[in-house]
Amino acid sequence: MEDDQKGLTFQSFYKNGYPELWEKVKTIRKIAFMDEHKVPAKLEFDEHDDLAVHFLLFQDDIPVGCARLTRRGDDWYMGRLAIIRSQRGRGLGTLMILKLIECCKEIGIPSVVISSLAHLKVIYKKLGFVEFGEEFEEAGLQLVHMRLDIV
C-alpha cells in the first residue's frame, strides 16, 4: 500500500443494523451527489438502500468514501460510489471498487453491473468492466451501463 493510503480501513454493513454508520454514508452521498451533482434526494436515497450491503472507507477513522452493493432480480449492482472531494485523486475510488469486487468474489457473485458516470468509464474499463448499451441521462447526469464478469 502506498504511503498516502496508510490508515485506510473498510467496513461493510446493512443500513438497519448500524444507524450510526448509515448516517456517515448519507452525509457523504448528500455532499457528493446532491450538493455537487444536484441529484434530488428522492432519487439519491431509494428503496434499494434498505437491502443493500453498504461500504464505508475510512482514513484514520474519518469516513472518506462509500458505496453499495444491491441485488435486483438475478443481477447484482455496484453503485453510489463516492469519495469526498478533499480525498480524490489518491486512487481511493479504484481501491473501493477493488474492495467491492473482492467482496463479490468471496460471496460468489458471478458478475456485477454499474451505471458509471460517462466521463469515468475509462477507470472501470481499466478494471475489466465492459460497456453495454447506449449512454443515457438520469438526474441530469450522463451515465453508461457496464458489467464485470467476476467468476
C-alpha positions as a printed Julia matrix, in Angstrom:
151×3 Matrix{Float64}:
   0.0     0.0     0.0
   1.34    3.43   -0.91
   2.19    5.88    1.85
  -0.84    8.06    1.13
  -3.08    5.01    1.62
  -1.86    4.07    5.09
  -4.51    4.25    7.76
  -7.29    3.13    5.41
  -9.97    0.76    6.67
 -13.18   -0.58    5.16
 -16.4    -1.51    6.86
 -19.41   -3.24    5.33
 -22.83   -3.2     6.95
 -26.59   -3.21    6.47
 -28.41    0.09    6.95
 -30.91   -1.13    9.54
 -28.3    -2.73   11.78
 -25.92    0.23   12.01
 -27.73    3.58   12.06
 -24.57    5.48   13.05
 -22.7     4.14   10.0
 -25.72    4.81    7.77
 -25.62    8.48    8.86
 -21.99    8.67    7.68
 -22.96    7.21    4.29
 -25.85    9.68    3.99
 -23.52   12.6     4.7
 -21.01   11.53    2.01
 -23.72   10.86   -0.56
 -25.51   14.13    0.18
 -22.32   16.09   -0.45
 -21.12   14.09   -3.47
 -24.4    13.5    -5.28
 -26.96   16.01   -4.05
 -24.74   19.06   -3.49
 -22.09   18.52   -6.19
 -24.23   16.85   -8.89
 -27.65   18.24   -7.92
 -29.28   14.78   -7.68
 -32.67   15.07   -5.91
 -32.91   13.34   -2.52
 -35.82   11.17   -3.73
 -33.52    9.67   -6.38
 -30.37    9.51   -4.28
 -31.91    7.63   -1.37
 -34.12    4.83   -2.67
 -35.72    1.53   -1.74
 -32.52   -0.35   -2.61
 -30.73    1.2     0.36
 -32.76   -0.92    2.8
 -31.45   -4.24    1.46
 -28.03   -3.14    0.18
 -24.69   -4.05    1.64
 -23.14   -0.65    2.3
 -19.42    0.05    2.41
 -17.55    2.84    4.14
 -13.94    3.76    3.56
 -12.18    5.43    6.48
  -8.9     7.34    6.52
  -7.58    7.33   10.09
 -11.13    6.68   11.38
 -12.63    9.55    9.33
 -15.19    8.49    6.68
 -13.93    9.49    3.22
 -15.87    7.23    0.83
 -18.85    4.97    0.41
 -20.51    2.54   -1.99
 -23.25   -0.05   -2.01
 -23.92   -3.48   -3.46
 -27.51   -4.42   -4.29
 -29.32   -7.36   -5.84
 -32.18   -6.76   -8.25
 -33.61   -9.97   -9.61
 -30.72  -12.06  -10.9
 -28.35   -9.09  -11.24
 -26.02   -7.51   -8.71
 -25.31   -3.78   -8.88
 -22.4    -1.79   -7.55
 -23.32    1.83   -7.06
 -23.46    5.06   -5.13
 -19.67    5.1    -5.06
 -18.42    8.43   -3.74
 -15.15    9.79   -2.4
 -15.18   13.14   -0.62
 -13.65   15.9    -2.73
 -10.61   16.51   -0.49
  -9.58   12.85   -0.86
 -10.0    12.49   -4.63
  -7.0    11.89   -6.88
  -5.38    9.41   -4.48
  -6.76    6.26   -6.09
  -9.31    5.71   -3.33
 -12.18    5.21   -5.78
 -10.26    2.45   -7.54
  -9.36    0.95   -4.18
 -13.02    0.99   -3.19
 -14.04   -0.71   -6.46
 -11.39   -3.4    -5.94
 -12.68   -3.98   -2.4
 -16.23   -4.43   -3.69
 -15.0    -6.84   -6.38
 -13.17   -8.82   -3.67
 -16.4    -8.96   -1.65
 -18.29  -10.2    -4.73
 -15.71  -12.97   -5.21
 -15.95  -14.01   -1.56
 -19.72  -14.44   -1.67
 -19.82  -15.98   -5.15
 -21.39  -13.18   -7.17
 -20.72  -14.11  -10.82
 -20.96  -10.6   -12.29
 -21.77   -7.06  -11.31
 -23.37   -4.15  -13.18
 -22.67   -0.45  -12.66
 -24.08    2.77  -14.04
 -20.89    4.78  -14.4
 -20.65    8.49  -14.96
 -19.77    8.55  -18.65
 -16.57   10.53  -18.1
 -15.33    7.97  -15.54
 -15.91    4.83  -17.62
 -12.21    4.66  -18.52
 -11.44    3.86  -14.86
 -13.88    0.96  -14.88
 -12.58   -0.29  -18.24
  -9.06   -0.49  -16.75
 -10.52   -2.78  -14.08
 -12.15   -5.1   -16.63
 -15.66   -3.66  -16.88
 -17.27   -3.77  -20.33
 -19.67   -1.11  -21.55
 -23.09   -2.2   -22.82
 -25.98   -0.23  -24.23
 -26.04    3.46  -25.05
 -25.15    6.34  -22.8
 -28.21    7.73  -21.03
 -29.2    10.63  -18.83
 -30.55   10.26  -15.31
 -30.93   13.05  -12.77
 -29.02   15.35  -15.12
 -26.01   13.01  -15.28
 -24.62   11.24  -18.36
 -24.3     7.56  -17.44
 -23.36    4.3   -19.12
 -24.07    0.71  -18.06
 -21.03   -1.52  -17.57
 -20.59   -5.14  -16.49
 -17.77   -7.1   -14.91
 -17.69  -10.89  -15.03
 -16.15  -11.98  -11.73
 -16.22  -15.79  -11.57
